[in-house]
């Protein structure tokens, strides 16, 4: 029996053939059917091939959410190429590193973000720079090529372990790592979602999270399209527009982080808005606070929660709405095709219920590894295929996972993953700073916020406003410290390691 092609391009092509006239994607008032979207993908694939894109080449996109994002994802897959979504909140030097590390052949950029690429363009490896939305000096519009292209007749078949997407995550050593997500990873992550949250062909899903995140890219839109549903895409998150479009399009599902839901609930018309069409909100990035959970439940809106990472595409665990209050703070049980265990310090020995250790996961959704980083891959995925998450948690007696802490000290602010080592590496370059430590603190608004504790060089002074102004050109805005404390010296153990737990205790609010 011939093995089925479960690649992104293959299943999307089959979906277009099955439901060509259904609405597939609505963006800023314009709706495309599956047939129209399929035609756009195939014409773009022809244009990319004519521009030199071959199997294994990387195609990057930098910009806000728009239909071209998905067209590039599927068109690259049609050619056996690899899509690289880029975080539009990063600075020029940060993007410089990622683009060159990925070896991006063709880079597509929207108007707001072309200046930042122009600032580092001479250092980039890209062979081709294209404009996402119109002509600009030194930039040729994608539409110029697509408009003259015939639909691609024959694409490349995808093996399950062929890389579909390289998605960069912030690194604990100060450098981002590219998680290699395969066609098989996406397929099985989506199967897990279908079996966990029961996606329907009649669903209208609202996508407002940034598509450079695995949550925005895969949790909601791809599963919706597999079932033949309708995706309503927002260029960015706007709480007022969220309420308006839920009512106008009768939205049934959406993915959000808790901060988004908080901002929506603070809108003046939240209490009076008709949100009755929503049958499910999928919430990730952080646990949903109990008051927010009860507020939405009071409106008859169920909350589905879960735990996953970029490296797991992002399948991990799932907590259905029936357990939201009974298992408050839990991330749920492992999804259907995910194995999960808690291990002790040796990284191998399983721990019994209610004992804390590192969370390990295994399954067909686990990434192939980190791009160009075999050592980091070997450290993250052991010989038995277990992915070491770096998160500390425990399983209760009924098998529900609770996340307690992070080995890697990761901060989650507004759904963004922030790694202190990256910020520390940048702040050490400040002329007034002798040493610095960064950690997260609870924030009612964002989940967590960034705190920096610094010891200064003799005769120097520094305040938060000056530090943020200096760091703005070097770090994305969401990574900037929101609190600065000055100390004589950082506490260290005999081996020289900074004792962050002492700093947390000392400066706890």
N, C-alpha and C positions, 0 to 999 in steps of 0.2 A: 504494500500500500504506500502510495506517495505521501510524504509528509506535507501537511498544509503550510503555506507561507503565512505566518502570523505577524509579518512586519507591518509597521505603521501604514505604509503606502498601500499594501495589499488589502488590509481589512477596510481601509477608507474607500478604496476603489470598489470593493464589494458592496459597501453601504450605499455609495452613489448609485450603483446599478439596481439595488433593491428599492430605494426610496428616492428617486431622482427629483420628484416635484415637491417634496416636503421642505419646509424652511430649515436651513442648516445654521445660518449665522446672521444675526442682526447687529449692526454697528452704526451708531449715530443716525438712526432712522432708516437706514438702507438694509434691506434683507436679501440674502442670496439663498437660492435653493441648493440642494445637494448637487444637482446637475451643474449649476453655475459655479459652485465652489470647486467641484471636480475639474471643470474646464479651466478655471484659473490656475489650479495646481499644476495641471498637465502643460499648460502654456509656459508657466514659470519654469518648470522642469526642462523644457526644451531650451529656453533662454539661458538657463544655468549651464546646460551641457554645451551650448554654443560658446559660452564664455570660458570654457575649459574645465568645468567641474567634472571630475571622474569619481569612481567608486573610492571611498575612503577620504576624499577631500573634505575640508571643513568650511562650512558656510555660517557666518556669524550675523547676528542681528542686535543692534543697540537702539532702543527706543521705547516709547510708551506702547501700551497695548493697542493693536490694530489688526485687521484681518490678514495683512501681509505676514504677520508673525506665524500664523498657522499655515498659510500658503507655503512659506519657506520650509517649515518643518516637514510637511508632506512632500513637497517637491524635492527636497534633499533626499528624503527616504526613497523616492522613486528612482533616484540615480545611484543609490547605495552610498550617498555622501552622508556626512555627519553634521547635524545642526548644533550650533553653539549660541544659546541665548545669553546676552550680556546684561549685567546689572547696571541700569542707567543711573543709579545713585553714586557710582564710583567716580573717583577722580581720574585725571589723565594718566598719572603714573600707575595707578592700580589697573586701569584698562590696558595700558601698554604691556604690563607683565602678562596678563591673561591672554590677550590676543596673540602675542608672540609665543607664549607657551603652548597654546592650542594650534599654532601654525595655520591660522585662518587664511584661506585662499581668497574668498570673496566676502567683503564686509558691507552690510546694508545698514544704513543709519538714517534716523528721521531728523527733521529740521532742528528741533531743540538741542540735539546732541551732536550735531556735526561740528560745532565749534570746539568741543572738548577733544574730538578725534583729530581735528585739524592741528591742535596744539601738540600732538605727539605723532602726527602722521608720518613724518620723516623717519621715525624709529620703528615703524610697523612693517611686518613681513608680508602684509596683504598684497596680492597681485591685482586686485580689483576693488574699487570703492564705488558703491552705488547708493543713490539717494532713494529713500523709501517713499517720498511724497512730493517730488517736483525737482526741477532743475536748480542747480546751485554751482557756484564757481568750483570747478574741479570735481564735480559730482554728476554722474549721469543717472537720470531717473530709471528705476526698474521698469516703469511702465513703457519706456521707449523700446525696450527689448521684448517685453511680453506682448505688446500690441502687434508686433510683426511675426510672432512665433505661432506655429501650428501646435496643436496638442501633441504631447509626447506619445508615440504609438507603443513603444516597448521600453519598459524600465528594467531595473535590476532586481532579481529575486533577493530576499533578505534571509540569511540564516539567523536562527534564534539568537546566537551570540555575537552577531554583527552589531557594532556600536551605532546607535541611532542618534544619541544626544550626548554631548559633554556639558555637564552642568557644574559650574564652579562653586565651591563652598569655601568659606574663609578658613585659613589654615591656622593651626595652633602654634606653628613656628613662624608666623608672620607672613607666610605666602599662601595664597589660595591653592586648592587642589581641585582638579577636574575629575568629577565622578563620571566614569564611562557607563552610561545606561544603554543597555542593548534593546533590540526589538522585543526579545523575550521578556526582559524586565518590565517593559511597559505593558505587554500583553497580560502577564500574570498579576501585576499590580492592579490592572483594570478588572480582571476576573475576580480578584479579592474584593474590590469595591462593589462589583455587581452582586456578589454573594452576601456581602455585609449590609449594604444599604439599599438594595432593591431598586436599582435605576429603572425607569420606565420609558417606553418609546414616546409617551405623551409629555415627558418632562420638558419644561422650559427652564434652563439653568442660567443664572446670572453670574457672569465671570467679571470680577472687579479686582481681584488680587493680581499683582504684577506677574506676567507670564515668564519672567526669568526665574521665578520660584517654582519648585517642583509642585507645590500646592496649587498655585495658579494654573500651571500648565497641564497637570495630569489628574488632579483629584476630581475636577468637575467636567471640563469640556470634552476630554477624550472619551470618558465613559459615557457621556451623554450622546456623543456622535455614534458610538458603537451600537447604541440601541435605536438610533434614528431620531433622537430628540433635537431640540432647538436651543442653540446657544445665543444668549444676548450678552454682547461684550462691551465693557466700559473701558475707555482709554485709561482711566485711573479711578481710584476710589473716591467717591463723592457721596457722603451719607444722604444728602437731600435727594440726589438723583437715584440713589438706591431705592428710596421709598417711592418715588414717582414711577420708576420703571417696574417695580414689583406690581404695582397697581395696574399700569398700562398694559404690560405684556402677560399679566397673570403668572408671574414667576412661581415655580414650584420648588426649586432647589437652588442652593448657592453654597459656595465655600467661603469661609471668613476666618480671621483670627479674632480673639476676644476683643481687642482694641477697636476693630471695625464695628463690631456689634454694639460696643459701648457708645461710640460716636453716633451710630444710627439711633440708638435709644434716647440720645440727648437732643434730637431734632424736635422743634416745636410741634410738628404735626405727627409725631410718632404715635401718640395715644389715639388719635382720631383716624389714622391711616388704615385702609382696608388691606391687611396683610394675610387675609384668610386663604389665599391661594398657596402660600408656602406650606409644603408638607414635610420639609426637611432642611435643616441647616447643618452642613458639615463643618465642624469647627476644629481647628488644629493650631499648632504653634505654641500653645500654652493651655493649662486647664481653664475651664470657664468658671469664673467666680460664682459662688452660690447666688448672690443677689441678681446677677445678670441672668443666670439660668432660670431662676424663678420668674423674673420679669418676662422673658420670652415664653416660658411655659404658660404663664398667665394669659398670654395672647393666643394660646393654642398652637404654638410653634415648637415642634420637637427639636431637640439638639442632639446631633450625632457627634461624638468626639472620638479621637484616636491619637495614636502616636506613631510617628514614622520619621524618616530622615531622607535627605536627598539621595543618599546611598542605597535606600530601600525602595525608592521610586514612587511614592513614599509609603508603601504598605508596611504595616507593623501590627498594631492592635486596633480594636474597634470597640467602642462603648455605645451601645444602643440607648435610645432615650428612656427606655424602661428602667435602666440602671443609673440614670444621670444623678439622681438624688440619693438612692440607696448606696451607691458606690461613689459618693462625692469625692472628687480629687483623683479618681482612677482614670487610667488611659484605656481600660477595657481588657478584653482577652485577645490572644493572637488571632489574626485573620485566618481564613480557611487554609491557605497554602503557605503559612509562615510558622516555622518552629521558633520557639523562644525559651530561653533559660536564663537564670541568674547564677553567676559564678563568683567564687571568692577571688582572692588576690592573685592566685596562680593562673587565672584566666581559663581554667578548665573544669574545676570541681563544682558541680551543681550544688546550690544551697537549698535548704528546705524552705517551706512557706514562712513568710514574715521576716526572713533574714535578708539584709541588704547586701547587694553586690553589683557587679557590672551586668548590664543588659546585653545579651547576645541574641542575634537573630540569624536564621538560615532559611533559604527558600529560593525559588526561581526569580524572585523580584530583586535579589541582591545584586548590586552593581558588579561589573566585570573587574573593576579596580580603579585606581587613580591614573589618569593620563600622564605618561612619562615619569611615573614615580613608583617603580617596582618595590622599593623598600617600604614606602608608605602603604602600598597595597598589601604586602606581606604582613605588616604590623596590624592592619585592619581586618583582614580575612585570613583565618587560620587554615591549616591543611585539611580540616574537615568541613570547610565551607562556612564556618560561623563568622558572622560579621560582628566585630567588637565595637559597640556603639560609643563607648566612652561615657555613657550615662549610668548613674547609680539608681537602682530601684529594687523593689521586692514584689513578689507575688503573694497575694493573700491565700487563705485556705481554699478558696474557690477558683483560683487561677487568674484573678484580676491583677493587672500590673499597676503599680504606683511608682512614678518617677520622683526621686528624692533630691538628687543632686547631679552634678556633671563632673566627671573626672577631668574634663578638658576646660572647666570653668567657663563654659559658653554662657553668654548672656542672650536672652531672648527679649527683644524690645519691639513692641508693635508687630510681632510676627517675624522680625528680622533676626537672623542668627549673627551674633557679634562675638568675636574671639578676642579676649584681652591681650593675648600675645601680639596680635597684629597692631593693636592700638599702642601697646607699650613700646614696640619696636619703633613706631613713628614718634612718640612723645620723647623718647630718649634723645632725639636729635634737637630738641628745643634747647637753645643756648643757656637757659636758666636752670634746667633740670639735671640733677646729678643721678637720681634713680627714681623709678616710678613703678607703681603697681596699680592694676585696673581690675575691678570686679563689679558685679551687678548688685543692685539693691532693689527691693520690691517697689513697684510704682503702680498706683491705682489706675493711672491713665494708660500706661504702656505695657504693663506686666512687670518689666524690669527697666531700670535706667543705669547709665554708665557712671561709675564713680572712679576718680583717679586720686591716688594718694602719692604725693611727690616729696622728695627731699631735694632741696635746692643747693646749687653751688654757692660758695661763700660770696656774700655781698649782693646776691640776687634776690629779686622779689617777683611774684607772679600771682595773678588772680584768675578766676575762671573765665571772665570775659576775654582777657588777653590770650589765654591758652586756646580757647575756642576759635578766636580770630586767626591765630597762627596755624591751627590745625585744619582750618576749613579748606585750604588749598591742597591738603595732603590726605584727608580722610573724608569719606562720605558723611553727609550731615548726621545720619542716624547713628554713626559711630562716635560722635563727639561727646566728651564727658559733659554731664549735666551737674556734676558736683566735683569740687576740687578741695582736698584737704592737704595742708602742708605739715610735714613732720621733720624732725631733725635727722632721722634715719629710719629705714624700713626694718622691721623685725625679721630676723633670719634664723634658721636652724644651724646646727654645727656644720652642715654640708653647704651652707650658703643659700639655701632655698628660701625665698620670701614666704613668710607665714601669713598667708592671706586670711586665714581664719581669725588671727589676732586682729587684723585690720578691720575685718567685718564686725567683730565684737566691739572693738573700740569705737567705731564710728556708726554703729547701728542707731537708726533714728527711732 
